[in-house]
Amino acid sequence: MNITFVGASRRLNDIDLPKLGAKIGVGEDEIHAFLDVETRGHGFDELGRPVILFEPHVFYRNLSGATRAQAVRAGLAAKAWGAIPYGKESDQYPRLKAAMLIDETAALKSASWGLGQVLGENFEAAGFLTVQAMVDGMMQDEEIQLEAAINFIIDKKLDDNLRNHDWAGFALGYNGALYRRNAYDRKLAEAFRKWSRIKDTPWPPPAPTSAPPPVLAPPPPNGTSGPIPAQPEAGFFASLLAKIFSRKGA
């Protein structure tokens, strides 16, 4: 596992939003609204690492026995959500790395990752075989991060909510029963209204302009296939023979 968490760190292209939105039958505005509310508008931090949020209560449920007790003593795990405050953004990777020393897989499952803040526990729903593969993908490209979120939306059958602008239903499925505390449904509706007033990137993209066909010369007359090239050798021998016969006749 690359514990620097720095990969290619590629950013989204303009075409990625409508392309991935088309996968679930929504436009760019719905995807923009989702990104505005669920992320800070970027998938990488200033060091090029995926944006994460470490969840102590998720770490707790992914552990048992001695490792769970060790994590609780270290202040990295708690049974109830909110028992350990999230802290600052700069706290997240130090906590994750400390948790990985106790149990790498459980720690990676206990953070939410990238643009869509997909929880590591949901690696299969996001389209990956392991949580380590998911984290590696998150390090490479914001397009991969967004596609993972789209795959999760499909798996949880939230695409209908997004298509129908059922913001409360979508927020409930994506954020859980406590979504009202952060007014995710109202924020989604407001973000969608904002983006609806902004011109979208065309999808599918317009076809490239074709080059005009080459202009062909008209066919040669008399059914020939083209002009017969001059034969410089034939001209030379004809001139030589003419000189020989002129001398004989003198």
Secondary structure, 3 states (H helix, E strand, C coil): CCCCCCCCCECCCCCHHHHHHHCCCCCHHHHHHHHHHHCCCCCECCCCCECEEECHHHHHHCCCHHHHHHHHHCCCCCCCCCCCCCCCHHHHHHHHHHHHHHCHHHHHHCEEECCCCEEHHHCCCCCCCCHHHHHHHHHHEHHHHHHHHHHHHHHCCCHHHHHCCCHHHHHHHHHCHHHHHHCHHHHHHHHHHHHHCCCCCCCCCCCCCCCCCCCCCCCCCCCCCCCCCCCHHHHHHHHHHHHHHHHHCC
